[in-house]
Amino acid sequence: MPIFEQLFKDNHLEVVAPSQFVYDLWQSRFPVEASAHIIPPARLNWQQPSYNRYISGSLRVGFLGYPIDYKGWHAWMKLVEELDGDHRYNFYHFSSQTGQTGNYKRIGVQVTEQDRLAMIEALRWNQIDVAFLWSTVAETFSFTLHEALAAGCFILTNPKSGNIQDYIRRNPNRGLVLADEEALKELFETGALLEKVREYQKAGKPQAHLVFGSLEEIKP
């Protein structure tokens, strides 16, 4: 609306955003250029890698969060059923909510104000190697992405996932942005994912502390 455009022009307003993706998306649709401060609600402080890494055997793949379709649940169920009987992979669902049963093990996890690291601890305890973050909506800031990275997971996502895919595009060594479910299925069936994870963990499984509430700005 013109009134908002004039408001920005007259007052030299600045924008605060939780991720670079959100700012870029907003600026692409707002006609007045505004300076930005990117201040995420949580950040990763990388630590020394863990020696507990994937070498051989079954790769452990986790779905994080609520079992709803726009978070990728339908794609997850399709994938795990198609790979039923493939002993190269074990599948896990980490959530406080229960989805339909299938070729995976459910791990109850509830992140609360008193236990904000519950997801990270559950992923580490269960030695999860890969996080399936197949959101089909543009995430503004994904806590599950940061929890998975802190626990050492390699990320699988798609181009529609907003902040998730944007982070992986900026940090391509930490995961893959796959074009569609066919590309996802091929990655598993060919075994290419096994080599990607071995490469990711070759110096040890990456680990980080997740720090909440910092007001430190991230420069683009």
PyMOL commands that set and color helices and strands:
alter all, ss='L'
color gray80, all
select helices_A, chain A and resi 2-11+20-29+69-71+73-82+118-125+143-150+163-170+172-174+181-189+192-200
alter helices_A, ss='H'
color red, helices_A
select strands_A, chain A and resi 15-17+36-38+42-46+59-64+89-95+105-108+130-132+154-157+175-177+208-212
alter strands_A, ss='S'
color yellow, strands_A
deselect
rebuild
show_as cartoon
